[in-house]
Amino acid sequence: MAPILGGSDWPDRIYRNLPRGLAVEKLFRETLKSTGNFKFVISIKIDKTTAERPHFFIAYGTKSLDGLKTFRQIEYDTLRRHAKNRANAMERQREQRLNVTDMFAGYQAELEEPTIDEIVIEQKSLATVRLIEVISQHGPLEFSQVVSGLLQPFMLRETNVKDICVDLAKTGRIENTWGGGNRKPRDKDRIKLKLS
């Protein structure tokens, strides 16, 4: 593990407040980012098809915000398909084990696991809090900076970040600097707190 984790001292550098597997994966991302001189390094967890544990992680490094945006869109699409495949595979496994066919096959398994859309809702909530904290501390940011700051730590797409900004403007927490109607923020639009 030493070559991919930045040296033989890697056990001393893992995060003690995380479960060991996640701590190793985080250290790997940090090592990849530093070694590859990447601006963004993120990963996606792919669960085993019929077991409740990770099968593997895919790490992605890029120096481009466009690369980050593209990865997050592909991640979303892939995880939606994978969730359906997992639900179907678990249902087939259950049918084989019980020797019974369920006329509602696939629906029960989908209900038991959080869907990617439920995960996105949770991630949007966390990202909203982070965005308010960041602009409170550092002042106004261009929307492109907001996107890069939120897509790396949160499983979101650019469209989700736009929705966060629109929602915050509707509730009066930030200014709508991008115009009225159905418009959403663009790269150069300033995202700033609304003055009371």
Secondary structure, 3 states (H helix, E strand, C coil): CHHHCCCCCHHHHCCCCCCHHHHHHHHHHHHHHHHHCCCEEEEEEEECCCCCCEEEEEEEEECCHHHHHHHHHHHHHHHHHHHHHHHHHHHHHHHHHHCCCCCCCCHHHHHHCCCHHHHHHHHHHHHHHHHHHHHHHHCCEEHHHHHHHHHCCCCCCHHHHHHHHHHHHHCCCECCCCCCCCCCCCCCCEECECCC
